[in-house]
Amino acid sequence: VSVATNMNKKALIKLKPILDNPKFKLVALPGVVGLVVILLVAFVIVPQILNITKINQQMSETDTKSNFFESKITLLQSINSSEYQSDFKTSLVALPGDYEIPDSIGELLSILNSAQFKLESISLSGLAGSADKSVPSYKIRVDISGEGNNLKQFISLMKKTPRLMKISSLSVNYLRNSKDIVASVDVDVYYKALPGSIGDINQKISSLTESDKETLKLIKNNLQTIPIPQEGASSAFGHKQDPFK
Amino acid sequence: MSVIRINLLPDEIKAERSKSSKSSLVSRLSILIIIVIVLVTFAVITISAISTVNLNQKKAKLKEAMDNVSLLNETEGLVVILKDRIKDINGILSSEALDGEMFLAVSDKLPPLVRLNTFTSDIKGTVNLTGETTDTQSLDDFLNSLLGVEVGLKKVEGGTFNSIAQNTNGVIKFDLSLKLSK
């Protein structure tokens, strides 16, 4: 300890002329101040200012998201769930989540019956679906016979099917010396599987527009015009129980 | 009345005082700078701390909003799926069912003396008609009446007779292809 004290004393004696120097006195304090200022600016002020900028940016983003979710909550709370569920069921009538082959065939037979056509044969194809189609469909081919004038009625009724069905091909043979025809009609029947998930919480949603409501109204009206035959019920098929007869 | 100041101090003391006052000024300035920088540091740290607290509050509010949205996810799913399905339905409804339209157009324009034997049409817009008539003028009128007829978004641009023949009874048999605009 005494050796160390002696060494300190010696060092102080050596430094004394420097410390007593008036020039040193003049620059010592500003030098220390400058050093402290540089350290504070470099390690405290600048990082904190950058941090504040980052926090402000995050606050702005958080505000935007909060506003988005608040408006989403307001919209979702304003929705009448039971009404939407009913609309959803209506939409499933037009575009079911599965093939629903009995329903589509039943509807088609109901139309054929209304147009007084006799069904000669019926076949299905394209049940494997197509990957490139956003809305998959399968094809029902019906070979029919009946009076030629009724084909117009058949085509008109096909436009009013509650289930989405479209004629994709039509081949008509007019029988000689008769008003009757034999026709082969390809009908595309649409379906779309329900999604497994509803997507991202950040996705925008909107309530039904007037156009959407019009579409649902159209389906409901079509449903009244051509009711979908219920399983086991023969009333929708009219008087003809067996369409092949 | 003007005041006359006379400094009688020796030059050595004058120089020393001048140095001393300069040193004092530098010291004061240094102290002032250090006070200012310390204040600025505290201010920046305080603003940063307040901002962090505010951010945490906003994050809590956001989480609450997200939780509320999650509570309504059943309704959200219903809306999303319903909108998506209606969009698909509208897409299909707006697409054309060309064949039916074409058949109706041909039927409407068919003159009494022209009889169709076959009508074939598909989604690609290929329309083929075969038939017979005893009156060439009626056949000509039929073709002319079909030209320009609008079928959905398409239009009949022209017709081509694949074959046309007249038998000994004067019956003209024709095979006609209609061309629709793309």
Interface residues (C-beta under 8 A of the other chain):
Chain A: P22 K25 L26 L29 P30 V32 V33 V36 V37 L40 V41 V44 I45 Q48 I49 N51 I52 I55 N56 Q58 M59 T62 D63 K65 S66 F69 E70 K72 I73 L76 Q77 I79 S81 Y84 Q85 D87 F88 S91 L92 A94 L95 S134 V135 L151 K152 I155 M158 K159 L164 K166 I167 S168 S169 L170 S171 V172 N173 Y174 R176 D186 Y190 K192 L194 P195 I198 G199 I201 Q203 I205 S206 S207 L208 S211 D212 T215 L216 L218 I219
Chain B: K19 K22 S23 V26 S27 L29 S30 I31 I33 I34 I37 V38 V40 T41 V44 I45 I47 S48 S51 T52 N54 L55 K58 K59 K61 L62 A65 M66 N68 V69 S70 L72 N73 E74 T75 E76 G77 L78 V79 V80 I81 L82 K83 D84 R85 I86 D88 I89 N90 G91 I92 L93 S95 A97 D99 G100 M102 F103 L104 S107 R115 L116 N117 T118 F119 T120 S121 D122 I123 G131
